[in-house]
Amino acid sequence: MLDYDKTYDMETLYIGGMERFAEFYNGIKFKCTKIDYHSQTGKVKYMLIEQITE
């Protein structure tokens, strides 16, 4: 997040409430800049989503 120059785990955002996150950041644009997949399952293992506007 550019507001605090900090990276948050998705679990942290989820615990804080996705509705609350959407309320505070609904006007801000984000971009997925990196995505990794599990080699065995092909499912998403890691996503880096960066804030691109304030």
PDB file of N, CA, C and O in Angstrom, chain B, residues numbered from 101:
ATOM      1  N   MET B 101       0.828  -1.170   0.000  1.00  0.00           N
ATOM      2  CA  MET B 101       0.000   0.000   0.000  1.00  0.00           C
ATOM      3  C   MET B 101       0.880   1.244   0.000  1.00  0.00           C
ATOM      4  O   MET B 101       1.821   1.352   0.787  1.00  0.00           O
ATOM      5  N   LEU B 102       0.574   2.151  -0.865  1.00  0.00           N
ATOM      6  CA  LEU B 102       1.350   3.380  -0.935  1.00  0.00           C
ATOM      7  C   LEU B 102       1.138   4.267   0.286  1.00  0.00           C
ATOM      8  O   LEU B 102       2.024   5.034   0.663  1.00  0.00           O
ATOM      9  N   ASP B 103      -0.043   4.159   0.906  1.00  0.00           N
ATOM     10  CA  ASP B 103      -0.347   4.990   2.070  1.00  0.00           C
ATOM     11  C   ASP B 103       0.680   4.814   3.177  1.00  0.00           C
ATOM     12  O   ASP B 103       1.074   5.776   3.836  1.00  0.00           O
ATOM     13  N   TYR B 104       1.106   3.571   3.372  1.00  0.00           N
ATOM     14  CA  TYR B 104       2.008   3.253   4.473  1.00  0.00           C
ATOM     15  C   TYR B 104       3.329   2.656   3.992  1.00  0.00           C
ATOM     16  O   TYR B 104       4.168   2.279   4.810  1.00  0.00           O
ATOM     17  N   ASP B 105       3.521   2.567   2.678  1.00  0.00           N
ATOM     18  CA  ASP B 105       4.716   1.945   2.104  1.00  0.00           C
ATOM     19  C   ASP B 105       4.944   0.582   2.757  1.00  0.00           C
ATOM     20  O   ASP B 105       6.038   0.275   3.231  1.00  0.00           O
ATOM     21  N   LYS B 106       3.885  -0.223   2.769  1.00  0.00           N
ATOM     22  CA  LYS B 106       3.917  -1.515   3.438  1.00  0.00           C
ATOM     23  C   LYS B 106       3.248  -2.575   2.578  1.00  0.00           C
ATOM     24  O   LYS B 106       2.348  -2.272   1.795  1.00  0.00           O
ATOM     25  N   THR B 107       3.689  -3.819   2.726  1.00  0.00           N
ATOM     26  CA  THR B 107       3.092  -4.960   2.045  1.00  0.00           C
ATOM     27  C   THR B 107       2.271  -5.746   3.051  1.00  0.00           C
ATOM     28  O   THR B 107       2.717  -5.988   4.173  1.00  0.00           O
ATOM     29  N   TYR B 108       1.057  -6.150   2.644  1.00  0.00           N
ATOM     30  CA  TYR B 108       0.168  -6.907   3.518  1.00  0.00           C
ATOM     31  C   TYR B 108      -0.098  -8.277   2.915  1.00  0.00           C
ATOM     32  O   TYR B 108      -0.236  -8.407   1.698  1.00  0.00           O
ATOM     33  N   ASP B 109      -0.171  -9.299   3.761  1.00  0.00           N
ATOM     34  CA  ASP B 109      -0.601 -10.626   3.334  1.00  0.00           C
ATOM     35  C   ASP B 109      -2.104 -10.579   3.092  1.00  0.00           C
ATOM     36  O   ASP B 109      -2.814  -9.811   3.741  1.00  0.00           O
ATOM     37  N   MET B 110      -2.584 -11.383   2.174  1.00  0.00           N
ATOM     38  CA  MET B 110      -4.014 -11.454   1.894  1.00  0.00           C
ATOM     39  C   MET B 110      -4.785 -11.866   3.144  1.00  0.00           C
ATOM     40  O   MET B 110      -5.901 -11.399   3.371  1.00  0.00           O
ATOM     41  N   GLU B 111      -4.196 -12.733   3.948  1.00  0.00           N
ATOM     42  CA  GLU B 111      -4.845 -13.174   5.175  1.00  0.00           C
ATOM     43  C   GLU B 111      -5.110 -11.996   6.104  1.00  0.00           C
ATOM     44  O   GLU B 111      -6.154 -11.941   6.753  1.00  0.00           O
ATOM     45  N   THR B 112      -4.170 -11.052   6.171  1.00  0.00           N
ATOM     46  CA  THR B 112      -4.331  -9.869   7.009  1.00  0.00           C
ATOM     47  C   THR B 112      -5.509  -9.029   6.533  1.00  0.00           C
ATOM     48  O   THR B 112      -6.312  -8.561   7.340  1.00  0.00           O
ATOM     49  N   LEU B 113      -5.609  -8.840   5.217  1.00  0.00           N
ATOM     50  CA  LEU B 113      -6.727  -8.081   4.667  1.00  0.00           C
ATOM     51  C   LEU B 113      -8.039  -8.810   4.909  1.00  0.00           C
ATOM     52  O   LEU B 113      -9.049  -8.184   5.230  1.00  0.00           O
ATOM     53  N   TYR B 114      -8.031 -10.118   4.758  1.00  0.00           N
ATOM     54  CA  TYR B 114      -9.243 -10.920   4.953  1.00  0.00           C
ATOM     55  C   TYR B 114      -9.728 -10.850   6.397  1.00  0.00           C
ATOM     56  O   TYR B 114     -10.922 -10.692   6.652  1.00  0.00           O
ATOM     57  N   ILE B 115      -8.800 -10.967   7.331  1.00  0.00           N
ATOM     58  CA  ILE B 115      -9.146 -10.908   8.757  1.00  0.00           C
ATOM     59  C   ILE B 115      -9.719  -9.542   9.112  1.00  0.00           C
ATOM     60  O   ILE B 115     -10.647  -9.444   9.915  1.00  0.00           O
ATOM     61  N   GLY B 116      -9.165  -8.483   8.514  1.00  0.00           N
ATOM     62  CA  GLY B 116      -9.655  -7.128   8.768  1.00  0.00           C
ATOM     63  C   GLY B 116     -11.017  -6.863   8.155  1.00  0.00           C
ATOM     64  O   GLY B 116     -11.691  -5.899   8.517  1.00  0.00           O
ATOM     65  N   GLY B 117     -11.421  -7.712   7.232  1.00  0.00           N
ATOM     66  CA  GLY B 117     -12.730  -7.562   6.597  1.00  0.00           C
ATOM     67  C   GLY B 117     -12.618  -7.028   5.185  1.00  0.00           C
ATOM     68  O   GLY B 117     -12.185  -5.896   4.969  1.00  0.00           O
ATOM     69  N   MET B 118     -13.006  -7.841   4.233  1.00  0.00           N
ATOM     70  CA  MET B 118     -12.922  -7.430   2.827  1.00  0.00           C
ATOM     71  C   MET B 118     -13.896  -6.281   2.542  1.00  0.00           C
ATOM     72  O   MET B 118     -13.625  -5.438   1.687  1.00  0.00           O
ATOM     73  N   GLU B 119     -15.032  -6.246   3.256  1.00  0.00           N
ATOM     74  CA  GLU B 119     -15.976  -5.151   3.065  1.00  0.00           C
ATOM     75  C   GLU B 119     -15.346  -3.831   3.496  1.00  0.00           C
ATOM     76  O   GLU B 119     -15.503  -2.805   2.833  1.00  0.00           O
ATOM     77  N   ARG B 120     -14.642  -3.876   4.598  1.00  0.00           N
ATOM     78  CA  ARG B 120     -13.960  -2.669   5.103  1.00  0.00           C
ATOM     79  C   ARG B 120     -12.856  -2.236   4.141  1.00  0.00           C
ATOM     80  O   ARG B 120     -12.697  -1.046   3.873  1.00  0.00           O
ATOM     81  N   PHE B 121     -12.103  -3.189   3.628  1.00  0.00           N
ATOM     82  CA  PHE B 121     -11.066  -2.885   2.648  1.00  0.00           C
ATOM     83  C   PHE B 121     -11.676  -2.210   1.427  1.00  0.00           C
ATOM     84  O   PHE B 121     -11.165  -1.195   0.953  1.00  0.00           O
ATOM     85  N   ALA B 122     -12.760  -2.769   0.922  1.00  0.00           N
ATOM     86  CA  ALA B 122     -13.433  -2.204  -0.252  1.00  0.00           C
ATOM     87  C   ALA B 122     -13.958  -0.801   0.043  1.00  0.00           C
ATOM     88  O   ALA B 122     -13.915   0.073  -0.822  1.00  0.00           O
ATOM     89  N   GLU B 123     -14.451  -0.587   1.254  1.00  0.00           N
ATOM     90  CA  GLU B 123     -14.961   0.728   1.641  1.00  0.00           C
ATOM     91  C   GLU B 123     -13.858   1.788   1.600  1.00  0.00           C
ATOM     92  O   GLU B 123     -14.079   2.894   1.107  1.00  0.00           O
ATOM     93  N   PHE B 124     -12.684   1.458   2.112  1.00  0.00           N
ATOM     94  CA  PHE B 124     -11.585   2.413   2.188  1.00  0.00           C
ATOM     95  C   PHE B 124     -10.835   2.589   0.866  1.00  0.00           C
ATOM     96  O   PHE B 124     -10.321   3.672   0.585  1.00  0.00           O
ATOM     97  N   TYR B 125     -10.770   1.527   0.053  1.00  0.00           N
ATOM     98  CA  TYR B 125      -9.923   1.565  -1.138  1.00  0.00           C
ATOM     99  C   TYR B 125     -10.696   1.414  -2.449  1.00  0.00           C
ATOM    100  O   TYR B 125     -10.100   1.088  -3.475  1.00  0.00           O
ATOM    101  N   ASN B 126     -11.996   1.643  -2.434  1.00  0.00           N
ATOM    102  CA  ASN B 126     -12.785   1.428  -3.647  1.00  0.00           C
ATOM    103  C   ASN B 126     -12.452   2.393  -4.782  1.00  0.00           C
ATOM    104  O   ASN B 126     -12.745   2.079  -5.936  1.00  0.00           O
ATOM    105  N   GLY B 127     -11.859   3.543  -4.510  1.00  0.00           N
ATOM    106  CA  GLY B 127     -11.506   4.492  -5.552  1.00  0.00           C
ATOM    107  C   GLY B 127     -10.068   4.383  -6.025  1.00  0.00           C
ATOM    108  O   GLY B 127      -9.622   5.172  -6.858  1.00  0.00           O
ATOM    109  N   ILE B 128      -9.347   3.414  -5.501  1.00  0.00           N
ATOM    110  CA  ILE B 128      -7.930   3.253  -5.821  1.00  0.00           C
ATOM    111  C   ILE B 128      -7.759   2.091  -6.788  1.00  0.00           C
ATOM    112  O   ILE B 128      -8.423   1.062  -6.662  1.00  0.00           O
ATOM    113  N   LYS B 129      -6.869   2.264  -7.748  1.00  0.00           N
ATOM    114  CA  LYS B 129      -6.622   1.201  -8.725  1.00  0.00           C
ATOM    115  C   LYS B 129      -5.434   0.355  -8.296  1.00  0.00           C
ATOM    116  O   LYS B 129      -4.445   0.854  -7.760  1.00  0.00           O
ATOM    117  N   PHE B 130      -5.565  -0.940  -8.549  1.00  0.00           N
ATOM    118  CA  PHE B 130      -4.520  -1.914  -8.232  1.00  0.00           C
ATOM    119  C   PHE B 130      -4.185  -2.697  -9.495  1.00  0.00           C
ATOM    120  O   PHE B 130      -4.995  -2.776 -10.419  1.00  0.00           O
ATOM    121  N   LYS B 131      -2.989  -3.273  -9.529  1.00  0.00           N
ATOM    122  CA  LYS B 131      -2.545  -4.050 -10.687  1.00  0.00           C
ATOM    123  C   LYS B 131      -1.804  -5.282 -10.193  1.00  0.00           C
ATOM    124  O   LYS B 131      -0.953  -5.191  -9.307  1.00  0.00           O
ATOM    125  N   CYS B 132      -2.129  -6.434 -10.769  1.00  0.00           N
ATOM    126  CA  CYS B 132      -1.404  -7.662 -10.455  1.00  0.00           C
ATOM    127  C   CYS B 132      -0.105  -7.644 -11.259  1.00  0.00           C
ATOM    128  O   CYS B 132      -0.128  -7.700 -12.489  1.00  0.00           O
ATOM    129  N   THR B 133       1.025  -7.568 -10.559  1.00  0.00           N
ATOM    130  CA  THR B 133       2.318  -7.454 -11.239  1.00  0.00           C
ATOM    131  C   THR B 133       3.119  -8.753 -11.245  1.00  0.00           C
ATOM    132  O   THR B 133       4.116  -8.870 -11.957  1.00  0.00           O
ATOM    133  N   LYS B 134       2.674  -9.736 -10.444  1.00  0.00           N
ATOM    134  CA  LYS B 134       3.384 -11.010 -10.433  1.00  0.00           C
ATOM    135  C   LYS B 134       2.421 -12.095  -9.984  1.00  0.00           C
ATOM    136  O   LYS B 134       1.618 -11.892  -9.073  1.00  0.00           O
ATOM    137  N   ILE B 135       2.510 -13.240 -10.628  1.00  0.00           N
ATOM    138  CA  ILE B 135       1.681 -14.379 -10.229  1.00  0.00           C
ATOM    139  C   ILE B 135       2.497 -15.658 -10.420  1.00  0.00           C
ATOM    140  O   ILE B 135       3.104 -15.872 -11.469  1.00  0.00           O
ATOM    141  N   ASP B 136       2.500 -16.497  -9.396  1.00  0.00           N
ATOM    142  CA  ASP B 136       3.192 -17.790  -9.435  1.00  0.00           C
ATOM    143  C   ASP B 136       2.165 -18.888  -9.203  1.00  0.00           C
ATOM    144  O   ASP B 136       1.182 -18.701  -8.486  1.00  0.00           O
ATOM    145  N   TYR B 137       2.414 -20.045  -9.828  1.00  0.00           N
ATOM    146  CA  TYR B 137       1.507 -21.180  -9.719  1.00  0.00           C
ATOM    147  C   TYR B 137       2.222 -22.365  -9.089  1.00  0.00           C
ATOM    148  O   TYR B 137       3.429 -22.531  -9.263  1.00  0.00           O
ATOM    149  N   HIS B 138       1.477 -23.193  -8.355  1.00  0.00           N
ATOM    150  CA  HIS B 138       2.012 -24.444  -7.825  1.00  0.00           C
ATOM    151  C   HIS B 138       2.338 -25.357  -9.004  1.00  0.00           C
ATOM    152  O   HIS B 138       1.540 -25.497  -9.931  1.00  0.00           O
ATOM    153  N   SER B 139       3.488 -25.962  -8.960  1.00  0.00           N
ATOM    154  CA  SER B 139       3.898 -26.823 -10.066  1.00  0.00           C
ATOM    155  C   SER B 139       3.047 -28.086 -10.158  1.00  0.00           C
ATOM    156  O   SER B 139       2.818 -28.587 -11.259  1.00  0.00           O
ATOM    157  N   GLN B 140       2.576 -28.608  -9.035  1.00  0.00           N
ATOM    158  CA  GLN B 140       1.801 -29.851  -9.049  1.00  0.00           C
ATOM    159  C   GLN B 140       0.315 -29.630  -9.326  1.00  0.00           C
ATOM    160  O   GLN B 140      -0.299 -30.400 -10.064  1.00  0.00           O
ATOM    161  N   THR B 141      -0.265 -28.581  -8.737  1.00  0.00           N
ATOM    162  CA  THR B 141      -1.719 -28.388  -8.862  1.00  0.00           C
ATOM    163  C   THR B 141      -2.106 -27.397  -9.947  1.00  0.00           C
ATOM    164  O   THR B 141      -3.227 -27.433 -10.453  1.00  0.00           O
ATOM    165  N   GLY B 142      -1.184 -26.512 -10.306  1.00  0.00           N
ATOM    166  CA  GLY B 142      -1.485 -25.481 -11.297  1.00  0.00           C
ATOM    167  C   GLY B 142      -2.322 -24.341 -10.737  1.00  0.00           C
ATOM    168  O   GLY B 142      -2.701 -23.429 -11.471  1.00  0.00           O
ATOM    169  N   LYS B 143      -2.614 -24.388  -9.433  1.00  0.00           N
ATOM    170  CA  LYS B 143      -3.395 -23.328  -8.798  1.00  0.00           C
ATOM    171  C   LYS B 143      -2.482 -22.185  -8.378  1.00  0.00           C
ATOM    172  O   LYS B 143      -1.266 -22.349  -8.268  1.00  0.00           O
ATOM    173  N   VAL B 144      -3.088 -21.026  -8.145  1.00  0.00           N
ATOM    174  CA  VAL B 144      -2.322 -19.845  -7.761  1.00  0.00           C
ATOM    175  C   VAL B 144      -1.651 -20.074  -6.414  1.00  0.00           C
ATOM    176  O   VAL B 144      -2.286 -20.478  -5.440  1.00  0.00           O
ATOM    177  N   LYS B 145      -0.362 -19.807  -6.388  1.00  0.00           N
ATOM    178  CA  LYS B 145       0.439 -19.947  -5.176  1.00  0.00           C
ATOM    179  C   LYS B 145       0.722 -18.576  -4.562  1.00  0.00           C
ATOM    180  O   LYS B 145       0.737 -18.430  -3.340  1.00  0.00           O
ATOM    181  N   TYR B 146       0.943 -17.575  -5.409  1.00  0.00           N
ATOM    182  CA  TYR B 146       1.367 -16.247  -4.950  1.00  0.00           C
ATOM    183  C   TYR B 146       0.925 -15.201  -5.963  1.00  0.00           C
ATOM    184  O   TYR B 146       1.056 -15.403  -7.171  1.00  0.00           O
ATOM    185  N   MET B 147       0.406 -14.094  -5.474  1.00  0.00           N
ATOM    186  CA  MET B 147       0.061 -12.960  -6.327  1.00  0.00           C
ATOM    187  C   MET B 147       0.578 -11.691  -5.671  1.00  0.00           C
ATOM    188  O   MET B 147       0.403 -11.485  -4.470  1.00  0.00           O
ATOM    189  N   LEU B 148       1.212 -10.851  -6.459  1.00  0.00           N
ATOM    190  CA  LEU B 148       1.640  -9.539  -5.976  1.00  0.00           C
ATOM    191  C   LEU B 148       0.740  -8.502  -6.646  1.00  0.00           C
ATOM    192  O   LEU B 148       0.769  -8.317  -7.863  1.00  0.00           O
ATOM    193  N   ILE B 149      -0.055  -7.838  -5.822  1.00  0.00           N
ATOM    194  CA  ILE B 149      -0.982  -6.827  -6.321  1.00  0.00           C
ATOM    195  C   ILE B 149      -0.523  -5.484  -5.776  1.00  0.00           C
ATOM    196  O   ILE B 149      -0.460  -5.286  -4.563  1.00  0.00           O
ATOM    197  N   GLU B 150      -0.203  -4.559  -6.683  1.00  0.00           N
ATOM    198  CA  GLU B 150       0.344  -3.273  -6.281  1.00  0.00           C
ATOM    199  C   GLU B 150      -0.666  -2.154  -6.507  1.00  0.00           C
ATOM    200  O   GLU B 150      -1.421  -2.152  -7.480  1.00  0.00           O
ATOM    201  N   GLN B 151      -0.655  -1.213  -5.586  1.00  0.00           N
ATOM    202  CA  GLN B 151      -1.498  -0.026  -5.693  1.00  0.00           C
ATOM    203  C   GLN B 151      -0.858   0.900  -6.718  1.00  0.00           C
ATOM    204  O   GLN B 151       0.323   1.227  -6.603  1.00  0.00           O
ATOM    205  N   ILE B 152      -1.630   1.330  -7.727  1.00  0.00           N
ATOM    206  CA  ILE B 152      -1.046   2.175  -8.769  1.00  0.00           C
ATOM    207  C   ILE B 152      -1.560   3.610  -8.734  1.00  0.00           C
ATOM    208  O   ILE B 152      -1.015   4.469  -9.428  1.00  0.00           O
ATOM    209  N   THR B 153      -2.599   3.894  -7.942  1.00  0.00           N
ATOM    210  CA  THR B 153      -3.064   5.267  -7.739  1.00  0.00           C
ATOM    211  C   THR B 153      -3.283   5.501  -6.255  1.00  0.00           C
ATOM    212  O   THR B 153      -3.428   4.558  -5.477  1.00  0.00           O
ATOM    213  N   GLU B 154      -3.303   6.778  -5.873  1.00  0.00           N
ATOM    214  CA  GLU B 154      -3.543   7.114  -4.461  1.00  0.00           C
ATOM    215  C   GLU B 154      -4.948   7.597  -4.259  1.00  0.00           C
ATOM    216  O   GLU B 154      -5.333   7.925  -3.137  1.00  0.00           O
TER     217      GLU B 154
END
